[in-house]
């Protein structure tokens, strides 16, 4: 239960900003806000965000897409993580090729973009089954999108795999 609470608190933070400047271990700045904007390292920062879902485009185009977003005035990218894109078969997760979220986040960092990561588990996003893996429908008695222990067992397993990948790029405020 504590792991679930810890995971949910991570996911339900006011805003999950993955700052494309420094990894967690070396970030020593501050992130605050007032009624006008975020203040990052003492500098007023207006978040201009666009959605780019890495799983909708081939990996070879990600850098170009991110660069165009930046040139178009975006300083932040919002992306979902589609559970069924990473676990197409029960228990078999993939994070390579077009599913390499670590590479996508690294590209955003390289370009100096912030990223808001939305890992779900349900993403809607006009995506098959809202991002849930279809094998969940084979689980007798499962109640999706509830606090059903059977459902949460699978959500926990998914979060155990996807949060560490995202977390390596997370910048946390120091105060």
LINNOR-V851952 format. One record per pair of residues at least 6 apart in sequence whose C-alpha atoms are under 6 Angstrom apart, sorted by the first residue. I is the first residue (numbers start at 0). J is the second residue. If there is no record, write none. Layout:
# LINNOR-V851952
i & j
I & J
I & J
This chain:
# LINNOR-V851952
i & j
15 & 115
16 & 114
16 & 115
17 & 113
17 & 114
17 & 168
17 & 169
17 & 170
18 & 113
18 & 170
19 & 108
19 & 111
19 & 112
19 & 113
20 & 108
22 & 168
23 & 169
23 & 170
28 & 40
29 & 39
29 & 40
29 & 172
29 & 173
30 & 38
30 & 39
30 & 172
31 & 37
31 & 38
32 & 38
36 & 45
37 & 43
37 & 44
38 & 44
47 & 73
47 & 74
47 & 75
48 & 73
48 & 75
48 & 76
49 & 76
50 & 76
50 & 77
50 & 78
51 & 78
52 & 78
57 & 97
58 & 97
74 & 112
75 & 112
75 & 113
75 & 114
76 & 114
77 & 114
77 & 115
78 & 116
78 & 117
79 & 116
79 & 117
79 & 118
80 & 118
81 & 130
82 & 130
82 & 131
83 & 130
83 & 131
83 & 132
85 & 92
85 & 93
86 & 92
121 & 129
121 & 130
122 & 129
122 & 130
123 & 129
141 & 150
